[in-house]
Amino acid sequence: MGDERTEPGTGRGAEPGPESGPAPAPPEPDIRTGAPDVRTGAPDASAGGPEPRTAPTPTAPATPTAPTTPTRLQRLAGVWRRPALRWPKRIASALVLVLLLPPLAAGIALRVNYAGDPGDGTYTRNRDALWMGHAWVDGRKKDADVRALAARLRTTGVRDLYVHAGPLEHDGTLPASAYPKARLLVGAIHRELPGVRVQAWLGDELATEGPVGLHLERAATRAAVVRSAGQVLDAGFDGAHFDLEPLHSGDADYLSLLDDLRRVTRAHGALLSVAAHQIDPLPSLHSVGAAVTGHPKWWSQAFFGQVARRVDQIAVMSYDTALPLQSLYGGYVAEQTSLALEVTPETTDLLMGMPFYYEDNMDHHGSAETVAAAVRGVRLGLSRTDRTRENFGVAAYVDFAAREKDWTAYERGWVR
């Protein structure tokens, strides 16, 4: 999930040439078409005289078979059969197994994870959330829009709205001009939807993988972020929701920032919530991603737990997985749900993200990452890990891209 700088279109993110082998030997001649024997017959001794010569029956000379030009495949096969390549062939075969078997095993595991039936009672706890665009605080949305939103949400389990009020500047500051209608929105939501809380969604790109962005390692920048949180709370918001990306696992400066933010939100009687990266599906996979691509997509489970203990709510961005099938995506969400439940305190609200949008690219296959698959995966993970967990829900991303079918799948699969 990005920081919603460009709201409507926000995205989420040689074969070696054949060697020339030796020319193949010409085919062996066919013995049935060899050259005829043209020797004349020998004299018959018993005849007492020479036998008259008879002309031998002429036989048509054989047409020699022309050698064929070997194809590229034949030349490659000839090279591959060379004895000198015995060990390179074995190494190549081993590499193929190393590269193919782990993804195959992972795919099977995810498919198995998606099997079975969710347990009874694994439905909404009325602690769900919805990420919402910037139009709600800059004047584009009107009273009629608030009434329509209220009609939509009244029969759902949505309790928290993460309304985009940023982005933060790279120095951590937030201009008040970014959210001029915030107080009016919060008041209207409280009138139309009593009990629903409106949190200010603040985000920015971190300078973790490049020179441009917000530098969490700078104490002055962290202090400015804390002041920005106090600023939106003074404007009437019920909480501050932070989405800082790309945030690497183990970032101690981020943990320090959360400690400082928690003191401010508690002083205001407000909520502190965060959008969280996905958890390593395999131990230390984030380290592999960092070494290979420079972009560690996942957090370690231990770091996720450290973050969860410092906040009131943690919402996993469990989408943009690059998985191509619904069964694989649903199995992945089930696994992420279990991993998050294992380390999230029961006093912290854990929410699993759902894709209320459609895209089709390398990071997100819309035909696979569906709301129905996400809901089923969440219910399976909840069933297997902590079926009675109360402080649990789902979070839909994002209101301005949601389709009617997304709402229907959420309501039928999760709200009932």
N, C-alpha and C positions, 0 to 999 in steps of 0.2 A: 504494500500500500504506500502510495507516495504522499507528499505533503499537500497535495491538491493545489499546486500552483496553477495548473491549467485544468480546470475542473471537468469540462465535458469530455475531454479526450485523454484523461490521465491514463497512462499505461502502468503496468505494474513494474521494467524492468522499461598424396599423389601416388597414385600407384606408380611404382617403378615401371619404366618401359620394359618390354620383353627383351631378353638377351638373345643374341643370335647364336644358336647352337650349331653343331656340325651338320652338314647336309646328310640326309638319310641315304643309306645304301640303296642302289637301284634294286627293284624287285627281282627276285629270282626268276629265270626264264621258265615259261610253261613247257614241260617236256613233251606235251602233246603237239606242240607247234615247232619243234626243232627242225633243223635243215635236213632234207631227205638224203639217203645214201644213194649216190649215182653211179656206184661201181657196176660194171657189166658182169654178166653171169660168167662162171668158169666153164671150160669145156667138159663135156660128159664123157668119161673114159669108156663107158660101156657102149657107146654109140658107134665106135669105130671111126669116127670122123668128126669133124667139127660141126657143132650145132649152129645152125644159122642164127646169126644175131637178130634179136628182136629189140626194137627201140623201147626203152623203158617208158612207162607211163609218166608223163611229166607231172610233178607235184608243185603246186603254187608255193613260192617262197613265203616263209612266215614274216608277218609284219612285226618288227620289234616293238615292245611296249615302251612308250616314252615315259621318262621319269616325271613324276608330278612335283609341283612346287609345294613345299610344306606350308601349312597355314600357321598363323601366329600361335594358335592354341597348341599345335603340334610342336612348334619350336619351344614353347614354354614347357611342355611336357617332357621334351628331351632334356632340357636343362634341369628340370626338377628330379629326373631319374639319375642324375649323375651321382656316383658313389661319394664324391667329395662333399656333397651337400647333406650327408646323412645327419650330422649334428645340427647344422642350421635348420633342417626340416623339423627335427625334434623340438628345438627351441621355439620355432614358429608355431608349431602345434600347441605347445604348452602355453604360449602367449595368448593364442586364440581362446583356450580354455579359461585362462585367468581373466580375460576380458569379458567373455560371454557368460560364464557360469554365475558370477555374483549378481548381475542384473536379472538373469533368469531365476535364480533362487529368490531374489528380492521380490520379483513379480509374483512368483508362486505364493510367497509368504503374505503379500498384500491381498492377493485374491482369497486366500484362506481366511485372512483377517476380516474380510467382508462377508463371510459366510455366517449362517446361523440367524437366529431371530433375536431382536432386542428384548430385554427383560420388561416385565410389567412395570408401569410407573415411570418409565424413562421419557417423560414429556416435560414441557416447560415448567419451570418453577417461578415464572413471572419475574425473571431477572434478566431478560434479554435486552439487547442494545441495538441501536441503529446509528451508523455513521452517516452524517448529513453534510451537504455542501455549503459553500460560502454564501450562496444566495439568500440564506435565511437571516444573515446578520448585516448584509450590505444594502438592504432596501428593495431588492428585487422581489422578494416574497411579501405577499399582502395578507390581510386578515382572512380572506377567503381561502388562501393556501393553508393557513394554520387550521382552519375548520376542517378542510379536506384531510389534512394529516391526522387530525384527531379522530375523524371518522374511520380512517384506515387503521389506526393503532389501538382503538378502544377495545377491540375484541382479541388482541394479541397478547403476548407475554412481554412486550417491550416496556422496560422501566427506565432506561437511560438513553439519552440522545447525545451523541458526540458531534457537536456542531462546529464546523471548521471556522475558527476565528483568527487564524494566522495567515501566512506562515511567519515564524520568527525571523528576525534579521539574523545574519550570520554572527553578529556580536551578542546575540541572545535577547536583544530588546524587541519590543512589540509596539508599533505605533497604534494609538487609540483609534486612528482613522480606519483601521482594518475591520472594526466591528461596531459601526455607528448605531445599529439598531438592536444591539444585543439585549439591552434591558427590556425593550418592548417585546422582543421575542420570548424571553424567559417569562415575563408576566402573562403573555397570551397562552403559552403552553401550560402554565400552572392553572389558569382559569379553565381551559378546555380539557386538560388531562391531569386532574389532581393526583399527586403521588409520582408523576413522571419527573425525572430530574434532567436538567439541561447542563451539560458539561462543555467547556470550551476545548475544542480539539486544536492543539498547538503542535506544530511539527517543523522540521527543517532537515535539509540534507547535511549529514555530518562529513567532516573532512577526514574520514578514516581511510579513504581509498583514493584521495586526490588532494590537491592543495586548496580547493575551493569548498567552503562550507563552514559549519559551526564547529569550533574547536573545544570539545569538552575538557581537554587537558588544561585549558586556561581557567584559572580560578575566577578571573573577572567575568568571563563569559558565563560560567555557571551561576555566578551571583546575579547576572542580568536575567538569566532564565527564571530564577527564583522570584525576582521582582516582577517579571512579566506574569507569572502565575498569580501573585497577589493582586496585580492590576486587573485581571479578568474576573477574579473573585469579587473584587470591589465593584465591578460593573454588574454584578447580579448573578453570575453563573453559579451553579450548584457544585461545580467541581472543575478540575483541570485534567485533561486527557492528553498525554504526550505520545507522539509518534516520531521518533528520531531514527533515521536510517541513513546508511547502513551501519548498524550498531553491532560491533564484534563481541563475541562471547568473552566473558571475563573482564569487561571494561570496568575497572575500579572507579574511574571518574564518573561514570554513569551511576554507579551505586551511591557514590558520595552525593551526587545531585539529587537522587531520590530521597536520601535522608534529609537533606535541606528542604526539599519540597514538602515532605510529609509534615515537617514542623509548621510550615505556613498553612497548609490545608487544614490541619487540625485546629490551628488558631482561629480559622474562619468557620469551623464546623462544616467543612466541605470535603469532597471526595478527591482522592488522587488515583488516577487510573492510567494505564499504559497499554499501547499496542506492542505485542511481543513477537519476536521472530519464532519460527518453528524450532522444534527440539531435534537434536541429532537422532535420526532413525537408527543409526548404528553408533556405538561409542566412538567419540573423537572424530566423527566425520567432518565436523567444522574445521578441524585442523588440516584434514586432507584437502578440503576445498580452498583453504587459505594458501596452502603450499602449491596447489595446481593452478588455480585461477586468480588468486589474490582476493577472492570474494568469498569469505566464509558464510555461507547462506544460513546455517543453523546456529543455535545456541546449544551449549552443553546442558544436560538436564540439571546439573548442579547450579549453573548460573541462572537458569530459569527459576529455580527455587529461591535463590538469593533475591531476585527481583520481586517475585511473588510475595515474599515476606515483608517487603517495604511499601506495598501499595494496598489500596482498598479493592481494586479491580485489576485484572490482567486479561487482556483479550488477545488470543493467539491468531495471527494472520495466516490461517490454515487454508490458503489458496495460492495460486501461481506456483503450482508444483511441477509443471511440465509433464505430468502423467497423462497418457493418451486414452485411457479407458475409465469409464465410471467405476467399475469394480476395483481398479487399482487406486483410484482417487479415494473412494469410500473406505477402502481398507487402510489407506494412509491416514485419513482423518481419524479413524478408529484408533490407530496406533498413537497418533499425536494426542488424542483425548486421554488415553491411558497414561502416557508419559507425563502429561501436565498434571493430571489428578494425583499422581504419585508424590509430587513435590510441592503442590500448592496447599498452603494451610487452609483448614476448613473455615477460618474466619475471613479469608479473601475470596471475593467473587471471581470464579474462573469462567471465562466466556470463550467459546470456540467460534472462529470466524467462518462466515458463509459467503460465497460469491453471488451477490445480487447484481451481476453484470455479465455481459457476454463478450468475450474476445476470443480470437483464434490466432495464436502465435506460438513461438517456441516455449514461452513460459506458461502459457495458459491455453488449454484446449477446452473451448466452451462446451463441446459435446461431452466431455468427460467431467469437468468441474461443474457439476450441477448442484442446485440446492437440495434436490432429492437425495443425491449420493452423499452430500455433506451431512444432512440430517440423519440418515441411516447410519453413517459412520460414527457420528457423535453418540447416538443411542447405543450402538454396539460397544463403544469404548466405555461409556458410562455404566452399562450393564455389567461388564466384565471387571471393572476396577472399583467403583464406589457408587453403586446403584442408588443409594439413599442420600447422596450429597445434596444438600439444600442450596448452598451458595454456588450455583452453577447455571449457565445459560448459553445462548448463542448470540453472536453479534453479526448483523447483516451489513455488508459493504456493497453498494453505497446507495443512498436514496435516489439520486438523480439518474442512475443507470438501471434501476430496478425495473423489471418487466412484470406484468400481471401474473405470468406463470411462476415467477420466483416467489411472489407473495403466496400464491396458491400452494406451492410445494411446501413452503414453510408452515403454513397454517394446517395443512392436512397431515404432514409428517411429524410436526413438533407440538403444535398448539392443541389440536384435536377439538 
